[in-house]
Amino acid sequence: MQFPTQESAMLATVTQEIIDLLRTEVVDADLTADSVLQDAGLDSLRFMSVVFKIEARYDVELQEEDAEDLQTVGDLAALVVDRIQEQS
């Protein structure tokens, strides 16, 4: 079990790492946790590339159904943190 400060620190770290991954696909993107994923300039292939990198980096599995609820970079980071915690 993680304490709230540890969880928020983990979320901040994961969010920044996802932003860094997104920037490998969209170089000039000005991204924050509140950035809308659809507005980031990623086509479906680039988005899947980012998803594969996230899965490899964090050893988690993201389902296609998960994407339906994702609006922002922060939503994606929160999902990844949830998956990490499910494995603990």
PDB file with one MODEL, atoms N, CA, C and O in Angstrom:
MODEL        1
ATOM      1  N   MET A   1       0.842  -1.183   0.000  1.00  0.00           N
ATOM      2  CA  MET A   1       0.000   0.000   0.000  1.00  0.00           C
ATOM      3  C   MET A   1       0.885   1.243   0.000  1.00  0.00           C
ATOM      4  O   MET A   1       1.886   1.319   0.713  1.00  0.00           O
ATOM      5  N   GLN A   2       0.492   2.200  -0.808  1.00  0.00           N
ATOM      6  CA  GLN A   2       1.261   3.429  -0.867  1.00  0.00           C
ATOM      7  C   GLN A   2       0.505   4.542  -0.170  1.00  0.00           C
ATOM      8  O   GLN A   2      -0.725   4.562  -0.143  1.00  0.00           O
ATOM      9  N   PHE A   3       1.255   5.453   0.386  1.00  0.00           N
ATOM     10  CA  PHE A   3       0.662   6.611   1.039  1.00  0.00           C
ATOM     11  C   PHE A   3       0.368   7.677  -0.013  1.00  0.00           C
ATOM     12  O   PHE A   3       0.983   7.682  -1.079  1.00  0.00           O
ATOM     13  N   PRO A   4      -0.568   8.579   0.281  1.00  0.00           N
ATOM     14  CA  PRO A   4      -0.954   9.590  -0.714  1.00  0.00           C
ATOM     15  C   PRO A   4       0.213  10.386  -1.287  1.00  0.00           C
ATOM     16  O   PRO A   4       0.227  10.676  -2.483  1.00  0.00           O
ATOM     17  N   THR A   5       1.184  10.742  -0.466  1.00  0.00           N
ATOM     18  CA  THR A   5       2.307  11.524  -0.998  1.00  0.00           C
ATOM     19  C   THR A   5       3.156  10.686  -1.945  1.00  0.00           C
ATOM     20  O   THR A   5       3.664  11.195  -2.944  1.00  0.00           O
ATOM     21  N   GLN A   6       3.310   9.400  -1.634  1.00  0.00           N
ATOM     22  CA  GLN A   6       4.051   8.514  -2.533  1.00  0.00           C
ATOM     23  C   GLN A   6       3.296   8.335  -3.847  1.00  0.00           C
ATOM     24  O   GLN A   6       3.891   8.319  -4.924  1.00  0.00           O
ATOM     25  N   GLU A   7       1.974   8.201  -3.739  1.00  0.00           N
ATOM     26  CA  GLU A   7       1.162   8.022  -4.937  1.00  0.00           C
ATOM     27  C   GLU A   7       1.204   9.269  -5.817  1.00  0.00           C
ATOM     28  O   GLU A   7       1.310   9.164  -7.039  1.00  0.00           O
ATOM     29  N   SER A   8       1.121  10.445  -5.202  1.00  0.00           N
ATOM     30  CA  SER A   8       1.159  11.672  -6.005  1.00  0.00           C
ATOM     31  C   SER A   8       2.548  11.878  -6.606  1.00  0.00           C
ATOM     32  O   SER A   8       2.666  12.396  -7.717  1.00  0.00           O
ATOM     33  N   ALA A   9       3.593  11.482  -5.893  1.00  0.00           N
ATOM     34  CA  ALA A   9       4.945  11.572  -6.445  1.00  0.00           C
ATOM     35  C   ALA A   9       5.098  10.612  -7.619  1.00  0.00           C
ATOM     36  O   ALA A   9       5.701  10.954  -8.636  1.00  0.00           O
ATOM     37  N   MET A  10       4.548   9.407  -7.473  1.00  0.00           N
ATOM     38  CA  MET A  10       4.600   8.435  -8.561  1.00  0.00           C
ATOM     39  C   MET A  10       3.820   8.958  -9.768  1.00  0.00           C
ATOM     40  O   MET A  10       4.277   8.834 -10.904  1.00  0.00           O
ATOM     41  N   LEU A  11       2.653   9.538  -9.526  1.00  0.00           N
ATOM     42  CA  LEU A  11       1.849  10.081 -10.618  1.00  0.00           C
ATOM     43  C   LEU A  11       2.598  11.197 -11.340  1.00  0.00           C
ATOM     44  O   LEU A  11       2.578  11.265 -12.569  1.00  0.00           O
ATOM     45  N   ALA A  12       3.252  12.063 -10.591  1.00  0.00           N
ATOM     46  CA  ALA A  12       4.017  13.158 -11.202  1.00  0.00           C
ATOM     47  C   ALA A  12       5.162  12.611 -12.052  1.00  0.00           C
ATOM     48  O   ALA A  12       5.417  13.106 -13.150  1.00  0.00           O
ATOM     49  N   THR A  13       5.845  11.598 -11.546  1.00  0.00           N
ATOM     50  CA  THR A  13       6.958  10.992 -12.280  1.00  0.00           C
ATOM     51  C   THR A  13       6.471  10.319 -13.554  1.00  0.00           C
ATOM     52  O   THR A  13       7.042  10.515 -14.627  1.00  0.00           O
ATOM     53  N   VAL A  14       5.414   9.527 -13.430  1.00  0.00           N
ATOM     54  CA  VAL A  14       4.868   8.825 -14.593  1.00  0.00           C
ATOM     55  C   VAL A  14       4.357   9.830 -15.624  1.00  0.00           C
ATOM     56  O   VAL A  14       4.564   9.651 -16.825  1.00  0.00           O
ATOM     57  N   THR A  15       3.696  10.878 -15.159  1.00  0.00           N
ATOM     58  CA  THR A  15       3.194  11.907 -16.075  1.00  0.00           C
ATOM     59  C   THR A  15       4.338  12.520 -16.871  1.00  0.00           C
ATOM     60  O   THR A  15       4.240  12.664 -18.089  1.00  0.00           O
ATOM     61  N   GLN A  16       5.416  12.879 -16.192  1.00  0.00           N
ATOM     62  CA  GLN A  16       6.559  13.486 -16.887  1.00  0.00           C
ATOM     63  C   GLN A  16       7.192  12.507 -17.866  1.00  0.00           C
ATOM     64  O   GLN A  16       7.580  12.895 -18.969  1.00  0.00           O
ATOM     65  N   GLU A  17       7.299  11.247 -17.474  1.00  0.00           N
ATOM     66  CA  GLU A  17       7.896  10.261 -18.371  1.00  0.00           C
ATOM     67  C   GLU A  17       7.018  10.031 -19.601  1.00  0.00           C
ATOM     68  O   GLU A  17       7.534   9.825 -20.699  1.00  0.00           O
ATOM     69  N   ILE A  18       5.699  10.063 -19.424  1.00  0.00           N
ATOM     70  CA  ILE A  18       4.795   9.923 -20.570  1.00  0.00           C
ATOM     71  C   ILE A  18       4.910  11.141 -21.480  1.00  0.00           C
ATOM     72  O   ILE A  18       4.914  11.004 -22.704  1.00  0.00           O
ATOM     73  N   ILE A  19       5.002  12.311 -20.899  1.00  0.00           N
ATOM     74  CA  ILE A  19       5.204  13.523 -21.706  1.00  0.00           C
ATOM     75  C   ILE A  19       6.494  13.394 -22.515  1.00  0.00           C
ATOM     76  O   ILE A  19       6.523  13.734 -23.698  1.00  0.00           O
ATOM     77  N   ASP A  20       7.551  12.907 -21.883  1.00  0.00           N
ATOM     78  CA  ASP A  20       8.821  12.718 -22.592  1.00  0.00           C
ATOM     79  C   ASP A  20       8.667  11.711 -23.738  1.00  0.00           C
ATOM     80  O   ASP A  20       9.214  11.915 -24.822  1.00  0.00           O
ATOM     81  N   LEU A  21       7.920  10.619 -23.496  1.00  0.00           N
ATOM     82  CA  LEU A  21       7.673   9.636 -24.552  1.00  0.00           C
ATOM     83  C   LEU A  21       6.866  10.246 -25.699  1.00  0.00           C
ATOM     84  O   LEU A  21       7.162  10.013 -26.871  1.00  0.00           O
ATOM     85  N   LEU A  22       5.855  11.020 -25.350  1.00  0.00           N
ATOM     86  CA  LEU A  22       5.036  11.669 -26.376  1.00  0.00           C
ATOM     87  C   LEU A  22       5.875  12.618 -27.220  1.00  0.00           C
ATOM     88  O   LEU A  22       5.663  12.738 -28.427  1.00  0.00           O
ATOM     89  N   ARG A  23       6.820  13.285 -26.590  1.00  0.00           N
ATOM     90  CA  ARG A  23       7.675  14.231 -27.322  1.00  0.00           C
ATOM     91  C   ARG A  23       8.609  13.530 -28.300  1.00  0.00           C
ATOM     92  O   ARG A  23       9.108  14.160 -29.233  1.00  0.00           O
ATOM     93  N   THR A  24       8.855  12.230 -28.102  1.00  0.00           N
ATOM     94  CA  THR A  24       9.651  11.494 -29.087  1.00  0.00           C
ATOM     95  C   THR A  24       8.861  11.285 -30.371  1.00  0.00           C
ATOM     96  O   THR A  24       9.440  11.091 -31.440  1.00  0.00           O
ATOM     97  N   GLU A  25       7.542  11.326 -30.261  1.00  0.00           N
ATOM     98  CA  GLU A  25       6.673  11.144 -31.426  1.00  0.00           C
ATOM     99  C   GLU A  25       6.220  12.474 -32.022  1.00  0.00           C
ATOM    100  O   GLU A  25       6.026  12.580 -33.233  1.00  0.00           O
ATOM    101  N   VAL A  26       6.051  13.486 -31.174  1.00  0.00           N
ATOM    102  CA  VAL A  26       5.602  14.810 -31.614  1.00  0.00           C
ATOM    103  C   VAL A  26       6.585  15.818 -31.037  1.00  0.00           C
ATOM    104  O   VAL A  26       6.401  16.309 -29.923  1.00  0.00           O
ATOM    105  N   VAL A  27       7.615  16.120 -31.790  1.00  0.00           N
ATOM    106  CA  VAL A  27       8.766  16.867 -31.290  1.00  0.00           C
ATOM    107  C   VAL A  27       8.411  18.245 -30.745  1.00  0.00           C
ATOM    108  O   VAL A  27       8.891  18.612 -29.672  1.00  0.00           O
ATOM    109  N   ASP A  28       7.610  18.999 -31.429  1.00  0.00           N
ATOM    110  CA  ASP A  28       7.337  20.377 -31.026  1.00  0.00           C
ATOM    111  C   ASP A  28       6.136  20.519 -30.097  1.00  0.00           C
ATOM    112  O   ASP A  28       5.657  21.631 -29.877  1.00  0.00           O
ATOM    113  N   ALA A  29       5.654  19.432 -29.560  1.00  0.00           N
ATOM    114  CA  ALA A  29       4.455  19.486 -28.722  1.00  0.00           C
ATOM    115  C   ALA A  29       4.758  20.147 -27.382  1.00  0.00           C
ATOM    116  O   ALA A  29       5.763  19.847 -26.737  1.00  0.00           O
ATOM    117  N   ASP A  30       3.875  21.048 -26.978  1.00  0.00           N
ATOM    118  CA  ASP A  30       3.954  21.690 -25.666  1.00  0.00           C
ATOM    119  C   ASP A  30       2.943  20.975 -24.778  1.00  0.00           C
ATOM    120  O   ASP A  30       1.774  21.355 -24.729  1.00  0.00           O
ATOM    121  N   LEU A  31       3.393  19.947 -24.083  1.00  0.00           N
ATOM    122  CA  LEU A  31       2.486  19.054 -23.365  1.00  0.00           C
ATOM    123  C   LEU A  31       2.557  19.242 -21.861  1.00  0.00           C
ATOM    124  O   LEU A  31       3.615  19.506 -21.291  1.00  0.00           O
ATOM    125  N   THR A  32       1.396  19.096 -21.236  1.00  0.00           N
ATOM    126  CA  THR A  32       1.275  19.085 -19.778  1.00  0.00           C
ATOM    127  C   THR A  32       0.331  17.946 -19.417  1.00  0.00           C
ATOM    128  O   THR A  32      -0.194  17.263 -20.296  1.00  0.00           O
ATOM    129  N   ALA A  33       0.119  17.748 -18.136  1.00  0.00           N
ATOM    130  CA  ALA A  33      -0.822  16.719 -17.683  1.00  0.00           C
ATOM    131  C   ALA A  33      -2.230  17.000 -18.182  1.00  0.00           C
ATOM    132  O   ALA A  33      -3.024  16.075 -18.357  1.00  0.00           O
ATOM    133  N   ASP A  34      -2.544  18.265 -18.410  1.00  0.00           N
ATOM    134  CA  ASP A  34      -3.885  18.649 -18.856  1.00  0.00           C
ATOM    135  C   ASP A  34      -4.050  18.648 -20.372  1.00  0.00           C
ATOM    136  O   ASP A  34      -5.138  18.925 -20.878  1.00  0.00           O
ATOM    137  N   SER A  35      -2.990  18.342 -21.093  1.00  0.00           N
ATOM    138  CA  SER A  35      -3.076  18.330 -22.555  1.00  0.00           C
ATOM    139  C   SER A  35      -4.010  17.216 -23.018  1.00  0.00           C
ATOM    140  O   SER A  35      -3.926  16.082 -22.546  1.00  0.00           O
ATOM    141  N   VAL A  36      -4.894  17.556 -23.943  1.00  0.00           N
ATOM    142  CA  VAL A  36      -5.826  16.578 -24.506  1.00  0.00           C
ATOM    143  C   VAL A  36      -5.063  15.712 -25.505  1.00  0.00           C
ATOM    144  O   VAL A  36      -4.405  16.217 -26.414  1.00  0.00           O
ATOM    145  N   LEU A  37      -5.167  14.405 -25.316  1.00  0.00           N
ATOM    146  CA  LEU A  37      -4.409  13.482 -26.156  1.00  0.00           C
ATOM    147  C   LEU A  37      -4.744  13.639 -27.637  1.00  0.00           C
ATOM    148  O   LEU A  37      -3.843  13.586 -28.475  1.00  0.00           O
ATOM    149  N   GLN A  38      -6.000  13.827 -27.971  1.00  0.00           N
ATOM    150  CA  GLN A  38      -6.388  13.965 -29.377  1.00  0.00           C
ATOM    151  C   GLN A  38      -5.817  15.224 -30.010  1.00  0.00           C
ATOM    152  O   GLN A  38      -5.658  15.290 -31.229  1.00  0.00           O
ATOM    153  N   ASP A  39      -5.510  16.219 -29.195  1.00  0.00           N
ATOM    154  CA  ASP A  39      -4.963  17.473 -29.712  1.00  0.00           C
ATOM    155  C   ASP A  39      -3.436  17.470 -29.775  1.00  0.00           C
ATOM    156  O   ASP A  39      -2.831  18.449 -30.210  1.00  0.00           O
ATOM    157  N   ALA A  40      -2.815  16.379 -29.345  1.00  0.00           N
ATOM    158  CA  ALA A  40      -1.353  16.323 -29.266  1.00  0.00           C
ATOM    159  C   ALA A  40      -0.687  16.134 -30.625  1.00  0.00           C
ATOM    160  O   ALA A  40       0.534  16.243 -30.734  1.00  0.00           O
ATOM    161  N   GLY A  41      -1.465  15.854 -31.648  1.00  0.00           N
ATOM    162  CA  GLY A  41      -0.888  15.678 -32.973  1.00  0.00           C
ATOM    163  C   GLY A  41      -0.425  14.269 -33.263  1.00  0.00           C
ATOM    164  O   GLY A  41       0.395  14.055 -34.156  1.00  0.00           O
ATOM    165  N   LEU A  42      -0.940  13.303 -32.520  1.00  0.00           N
ATOM    166  CA  LEU A  42      -0.576  11.905 -32.733  1.00  0.00           C
ATOM    167  C   LEU A  42      -1.613  11.228 -33.612  1.00  0.00           C
ATOM    168  O   LEU A  42      -2.813  11.318 -33.350  1.00  0.00           O
ATOM    169  N   ASP A  43      -1.152  10.552 -34.653  1.00  0.00           N
ATOM    170  CA  ASP A  43      -2.084   9.700 -35.372  1.00  0.00           C
ATOM    171  C   ASP A  43      -2.167   8.375 -34.617  1.00  0.00           C
ATOM    172  O   ASP A  43      -1.452   8.179 -33.634  1.00  0.00           O
ATOM    173  N   SER A  44      -3.017   7.483 -35.058  1.00  0.00           N
ATOM    174  CA  SER A  44      -3.240   6.244 -34.307  1.00  0.00           C
ATOM    175  C   SER A  44      -1.978   5.390 -34.225  1.00  0.00           C
ATOM    176  O   SER A  44      -1.746   4.739 -33.205  1.00  0.00           O
ATOM    177  N   LEU A  45      -1.166   5.377 -35.267  1.00  0.00           N
ATOM    178  CA  LEU A  45       0.067   4.581 -35.234  1.00  0.00           C
ATOM    179  C   LEU A  45       1.067   5.139 -34.231  1.00  0.00           C
ATOM    180  O   LEU A  45       1.704   4.383 -33.498  1.00  0.00           O
ATOM    181  N   ARG A  46       1.202   6.430 -34.200  1.00  0.00           N
ATOM    182  CA  ARG A  46       2.127   7.040 -33.231  1.00  0.00           C
ATOM    183  C   ARG A  46       1.619   6.846 -31.805  1.00  0.00           C
ATOM    184  O   ARG A  46       2.408   6.614 -30.889  1.00  0.00           O
ATOM    185  N   PHE A  47       0.310   6.941 -31.618  1.00  0.00           N
ATOM    186  CA  PHE A  47      -0.239   6.723 -30.282  1.00  0.00           C
ATOM    187  C   PHE A  47       0.032   5.289 -29.833  1.00  0.00           C
ATOM    188  O   PHE A  47       0.403   5.059 -28.682  1.00  0.00           O
ATOM    189  N   MET A  48      -0.152   4.326 -30.734  1.00  0.00           N
ATOM    190  CA  MET A  48       0.117   2.931 -30.380  1.00  0.00           C
ATOM    191  C   MET A  48       1.599   2.727 -30.078  1.00  0.00           C
ATOM    192  O   MET A  48       1.946   1.936 -29.201  1.00  0.00           O
ATOM    193  N   SER A  49       2.463   3.419 -30.782  1.00  0.00           N
ATOM    194  CA  SER A  49       3.890   3.345 -30.497  1.00  0.00           C
ATOM    195  C   SER A  49       4.172   3.814 -29.073  1.00  0.00           C
ATOM    196  O   SER A  49       4.957   3.196 -28.354  1.00  0.00           O
ATOM    197  N   VAL A  50       3.532   4.902 -28.672  1.00  0.00           N
ATOM    198  CA  VAL A  50       3.687   5.411 -27.306  1.00  0.00           C
ATOM    199  C   VAL A  50       3.146   4.398 -26.305  1.00  0.00           C
ATOM    200  O   VAL A  50       3.772   4.151 -25.275  1.00  0.00           O
ATOM    201  N   VAL A  51       1.992   3.812 -26.597  1.00  0.00           N
ATOM    202  CA  VAL A  51       1.400   2.816 -25.695  1.00  0.00           C
ATOM    203  C   VAL A  51       2.352   1.635 -25.518  1.00  0.00           C
ATOM    204  O   VAL A  51       2.555   1.169 -24.396  1.00  0.00           O
ATOM    205  N   PHE A  52       2.936   1.149 -26.609  1.00  0.00           N
ATOM    206  CA  PHE A  52       3.879   0.028 -26.511  1.00  0.00           C
ATOM    207  C   PHE A  52       5.093   0.398 -25.660  1.00  0.00           C
ATOM    208  O   PHE A  52       5.582  -0.416 -24.876  1.00  0.00           O
ATOM    209  N   LYS A  53       5.571   1.618 -25.820  1.00  0.00           N
ATOM    210  CA  LYS A  53       6.709   2.073 -25.011  1.00  0.00           C
ATOM    211  C   LYS A  53       6.333   2.156 -23.532  1.00  0.00           C
ATOM    212  O   LYS A  53       7.127   1.795 -22.663  1.00  0.00           O
ATOM    213  N   ILE A  54       5.131   2.627 -23.255  1.00  0.00           N
ATOM    214  CA  ILE A  54       4.655   2.703 -21.868  1.00  0.00           C
ATOM    215  C   ILE A  54       4.557   1.301 -21.279  1.00  0.00           C
ATOM    216  O   ILE A  54       5.003   1.060 -20.158  1.00  0.00           O
ATOM    217  N   GLU A  55       3.969   0.376 -22.042  1.00  0.00           N
ATOM    218  CA  GLU A  55       3.829  -0.998 -21.554  1.00  0.00           C
ATOM    219  C   GLU A  55       5.193  -1.617 -21.260  1.00  0.00           C
ATOM    220  O   GLU A  55       5.361  -2.296 -20.247  1.00  0.00           O
ATOM    221  N   ALA A  56       6.154  -1.389 -22.130  1.00  0.00           N
ATOM    222  CA  ALA A  56       7.495  -1.936 -21.925  1.00  0.00           C
ATOM    223  C   ALA A  56       8.190  -1.268 -20.749  1.00  0.00           C
ATOM    224  O   ALA A  56       8.832  -1.941 -19.943  1.00  0.00           O
ATOM    225  N   ARG A  57       8.070   0.036 -20.648  1.00  0.00           N
ATOM    226  CA  ARG A  57       8.747   0.787 -19.585  1.00  0.00           C
ATOM    227  C   ARG A  57       8.253   0.392 -18.202  1.00  0.00           C
ATOM    228  O   ARG A  57       9.046   0.234 -17.273  1.00  0.00           O
ATOM    229  N   TYR A  58       6.936   0.232 -18.069  1.00  0.00           N
ATOM    230  CA  TYR A  58       6.343  -0.012 -16.750  1.00  0.00           C
ATOM    231  C   TYR A  58       5.906  -1.456 -16.537  1.00  0.00           C
ATOM    232  O   TYR A  58       5.372  -1.796 -15.480  1.00  0.00           O
ATOM    233  N   ASP A  59       6.128  -2.300 -17.528  1.00  0.00           N
ATOM    234  CA  ASP A  59       5.726  -3.705 -17.453  1.00  0.00           C
ATOM    235  C   ASP A  59       4.247  -3.828 -17.077  1.00  0.00           C
ATOM    236  O   ASP A  59       3.877  -4.568 -16.166  1.00  0.00           O
ATOM    237  N   VAL A  60       3.421  -3.086 -17.802  1.00  0.00           N
ATOM    238  CA  VAL A  60       1.972  -3.125 -17.605  1.00  0.00           C
ATOM    239  C   VAL A  60       1.321  -3.421 -18.950  1.00  0.00           C
ATOM    240  O   VAL A  60       1.948  -3.309 -20.004  1.00  0.00           O
ATOM    241  N   GLU A  61       0.054  -3.798 -18.888  1.00  0.00           N
ATOM    242  CA  GLU A  61      -0.709  -4.032 -20.105  1.00  0.00           C
ATOM    243  C   GLU A  61      -1.893  -3.082 -20.126  1.00  0.00           C
ATOM    244  O   GLU A  61      -2.699  -3.045 -19.197  1.00  0.00           O
ATOM    245  N   LEU A  62      -1.982  -2.321 -21.194  1.00  0.00           N
ATOM    246  CA  LEU A  62      -3.098  -1.397 -21.368  1.00  0.00           C
ATOM    247  C   LEU A  62      -4.032  -1.983 -22.415  1.00  0.00           C
ATOM    248  O   LEU A  62      -3.596  -2.412 -23.484  1.00  0.00           O
ATOM    249  N   GLN A  63      -5.311  -1.997 -22.098  1.00  0.00           N
ATOM    250  CA  GLN A  63      -6.310  -2.573 -22.994  1.00  0.00           C
ATOM    251  C   GLN A  63      -6.891  -1.505 -23.917  1.00  0.00           C
ATOM    252  O   GLN A  63      -6.905  -0.321 -23.581  1.00  0.00           O
ATOM    253  N   GLU A  64      -7.362  -1.932 -25.066  1.00  0.00           N
ATOM    254  CA  GLU A  64      -7.977  -0.999 -26.015  1.00  0.00           C
ATOM    255  C   GLU A  64      -9.175  -0.293 -25.388  1.00  0.00           C
ATOM    256  O   GLU A  64      -9.420   0.884 -25.651  1.00  0.00           O
ATOM    257  N   GLU A  65      -9.917  -1.023 -24.557  1.00  0.00           N
ATOM    258  CA  GLU A  65     -11.078  -0.427 -23.889  1.00  0.00           C
ATOM    259  C   GLU A  65     -10.671   0.725 -22.968  1.00  0.00           C
ATOM    260  O   GLU A  65     -11.447   1.655 -22.750  1.00  0.00           O
ATOM    261  N   ASP A  66      -9.462   0.658 -22.436  1.00  0.00           N
ATOM    262  CA  ASP A  66      -8.969   1.715 -21.552  1.00  0.00           C
ATOM    263  C   ASP A  66      -8.900   3.054 -22.279  1.00  0.00           C
ATOM    264  O   ASP A  66      -9.131   4.106 -21.682  1.00  0.00           O
ATOM    265  N   ALA A  67      -8.587   3.009 -23.553  1.00  0.00           N
ATOM    266  CA  ALA A  67      -8.392   4.238 -24.326  1.00  0.00           C
ATOM    267  C   ALA A  67      -9.672   5.053 -24.451  1.00  0.00           C
ATOM    268  O   ALA A  67      -9.621   6.270 -24.631  1.00  0.00           O
ATOM    269  N   GLU A  68     -10.813   4.392 -24.356  1.00  0.00           N
ATOM    270  CA  GLU A  68     -12.087   5.091 -24.506  1.00  0.00           C
ATOM    271  C   GLU A  68     -12.289   6.153 -23.433  1.00  0.00           C
ATOM    272  O   GLU A  68     -12.939   7.169 -23.680  1.00  0.00           O
ATOM    273  N   ASP A  69     -11.742   5.928 -22.252  1.00  0.00           N
ATOM    274  CA  ASP A  69     -11.934   6.849 -21.135  1.00  0.00           C
ATOM    275  C   ASP A  69     -10.808   7.870 -20.992  1.00  0.00           C
ATOM    276  O   ASP A  69     -10.876   8.749 -20.133  1.00  0.00           O
ATOM    277  N   LEU A  70      -9.792   7.762 -21.810  1.00  0.00           N
ATOM    278  CA  LEU A  70      -8.641   8.650 -21.689  1.00  0.00           C
ATOM    279  C   LEU A  70      -8.860   9.924 -22.484  1.00  0.00           C
ATOM    280  O   LEU A  70      -9.093   9.883 -23.692  1.00  0.00           O
ATOM    281  N   GLN A  71      -8.785  11.036 -21.807  1.00  0.00           N
ATOM    282  CA  GLN A  71      -8.914  12.323 -22.475  1.00  0.00           C
ATOM    283  C   GLN A  71      -7.589  13.087 -22.481  1.00  0.00           C
ATOM    284  O   GLN A  71      -7.218  13.692 -23.486  1.00  0.00           O
ATOM    285  N   THR A  72      -6.884  13.053 -21.356  1.00  0.00           N
ATOM    286  CA  THR A  72      -5.684  13.876 -21.195  1.00  0.00           C
ATOM    287  C   THR A  72      -4.454  13.022 -20.909  1.00  0.00           C
ATOM    288  O   THR A  72      -4.554  11.827 -20.632  1.00  0.00           O
ATOM    289  N   VAL A  73      -3.310  13.659 -20.981  1.00  0.00           N
ATOM    290  CA  VAL A  73      -2.055  13.003 -20.606  1.00  0.00           C
ATOM    291  C   VAL A  73      -2.141  12.542 -19.150  1.00  0.00           C
ATOM    292  O   VAL A  73      -1.672  11.455 -18.812  1.00  0.00           O
ATOM    293  N   GLY A  74      -2.734  13.360 -18.299  1.00  0.00           N
ATOM    294  CA  GLY A  74      -2.897  12.997 -16.891  1.00  0.00           C
ATOM    295  C   GLY A  74      -3.765  11.770 -16.705  1.00  0.00           C
ATOM    296  O   GLY A  74      -3.500  10.952 -15.824  1.00  0.00           O
ATOM    297  N   ASP A  75      -4.804  11.629 -17.525  1.00  0.00           N
ATOM    298  CA  ASP A  75      -5.650  10.428 -17.468  1.00  0.00           C
ATOM    299  C   ASP A  75      -4.832   9.184 -17.802  1.00  0.00           C
ATOM    300  O   ASP A  75      -4.955   8.155 -17.139  1.00  0.00           O
ATOM    301  N   LEU A  76      -4.002   9.285 -18.826  1.00  0.00           N
ATOM    302  CA  LEU A  76      -3.151   8.165 -19.220  1.00  0.00           C
ATOM    303  C   LEU A  76      -2.170   7.821 -18.107  1.00  0.00           C
ATOM    304  O   LEU A  76      -1.964   6.647 -17.799  1.00  0.00           O
ATOM    305  N   ALA A  77      -1.568   8.831 -17.509  1.00  0.00           N
ATOM    306  CA  ALA A  77      -0.625   8.602 -16.408  1.00  0.00           C
ATOM    307  C   ALA A  77      -1.323   7.949 -15.220  1.00  0.00           C
ATOM    308  O   ALA A  77      -0.769   7.040 -14.602  1.00  0.00           O
ATOM    309  N   ALA A  78      -2.529   8.402 -14.895  1.00  0.00           N
ATOM    310  CA  ALA A  78      -3.278   7.822 -13.775  1.00  0.00           C
ATOM    311  C   ALA A  78      -3.602   6.357 -14.045  1.00  0.00           C
ATOM    312  O   ALA A  78      -3.541   5.532 -13.134  1.00  0.00           O
ATOM    313  N   LEU A  79      -3.944   6.029 -15.282  1.00  0.00           N
ATOM    314  CA  LEU A  79      -4.214   4.637 -15.643  1.00  0.00           C
ATOM    315  C   LEU A  79      -2.964   3.784 -15.462  1.00  0.00           C
ATOM    316  O   LEU A  79      -3.036   2.675 -14.933  1.00  0.00           O
ATOM    317  N   VAL A  80      -1.827   4.297 -15.899  1.00  0.00           N
ATOM    318  CA  VAL A  80      -0.570   3.557 -15.756  1.00  0.00           C
ATOM    319  C   VAL A  80      -0.255   3.336 -14.280  1.00  0.00           C
ATOM    320  O   VAL A  80       0.138   2.235 -13.896  1.00  0.00           O
ATOM    321  N   VAL A  81      -0.420   4.353 -13.456  1.00  0.00           N
ATOM    322  CA  VAL A  81      -0.176   4.213 -12.013  1.00  0.00           C
ATOM    323  C   VAL A  81      -1.115   3.163 -11.427  1.00  0.00           C
ATOM    324  O   VAL A  81      -0.692   2.343 -10.611  1.00  0.00           O
ATOM    325  N   ASP A  82      -2.379   3.178 -11.831  1.00  0.00           N
ATOM    326  CA  ASP A  82      -3.327   2.159 -11.360  1.00  0.00           C
ATOM    327  C   ASP A  82      -2.855   0.762 -11.727  1.00  0.00           C
ATOM    328  O   ASP A  82      -2.911  -0.151 -10.902  1.00  0.00           O
ATOM    329  N   ARG A  83      -2.391   0.589 -12.959  1.00  0.00           N
ATOM    330  CA  ARG A  83      -1.917  -0.732 -13.403  1.00  0.00           C
ATOM    331  C   ARG A  83      -0.671  -1.158 -12.616  1.00  0.00           C
ATOM    332  O   ARG A  83      -0.529  -2.329 -12.264  1.00  0.00           O
ATOM    333  N   ILE A  84       0.213  -0.225 -12.348  1.00  0.00           N
ATOM    334  CA  ILE A  84       1.410  -0.535 -11.556  1.00  0.00           C
ATOM    335  C   ILE A  84       0.999  -0.996 -10.163  1.00  0.00           C
ATOM    336  O   ILE A  84       1.530  -1.978  -9.646  1.00  0.00           O
ATOM    337  N   GLN A  85       0.061  -0.290  -9.566  1.00  0.00           N
ATOM    338  CA  GLN A  85      -0.376  -0.624  -8.211  1.00  0.00           C
ATOM    339  C   GLN A  85      -1.120  -1.954  -8.168  1.00  0.00           C
ATOM    340  O   GLN A  85      -1.044  -2.668  -7.168  1.00  0.00           O
ATOM    341  N   GLU A  86      -1.830  -2.294  -9.225  1.00  0.00           N
ATOM    342  CA  GLU A  86      -2.521  -3.582  -9.291  1.00  0.00           C
ATOM    343  C   GLU A  86      -1.527  -4.732  -9.253  1.00  0.00           C
ATOM    344  O   GLU A  86      -1.848  -5.816  -8.766  1.00  0.00           O
ATOM    345  N   GLN A  87      -0.335  -4.505  -9.760  1.00  0.00           N
ATOM    346  CA  GLN A  87       0.688  -5.548  -9.792  1.00  0.00           C
ATOM    347  C   GLN A  87       1.428  -5.687  -8.467  1.00  0.00           C
ATOM    348  O   GLN A  87       2.094  -6.693  -8.224  1.00  0.00           O
ATOM    349  N   SER A  88       1.311  -4.685  -7.623  1.00  0.00           N
ATOM    350  CA  SER A  88       2.056  -4.709  -6.346  1.00  0.00           C
ATOM    351  C   SER A  88       1.408  -5.627  -5.344  1.00  0.00           C
ATOM    352  O   SER A  88       1.900  -5.765  -4.224  1.00  0.00           O
TER     353      SER A  88
ENDMDL
END
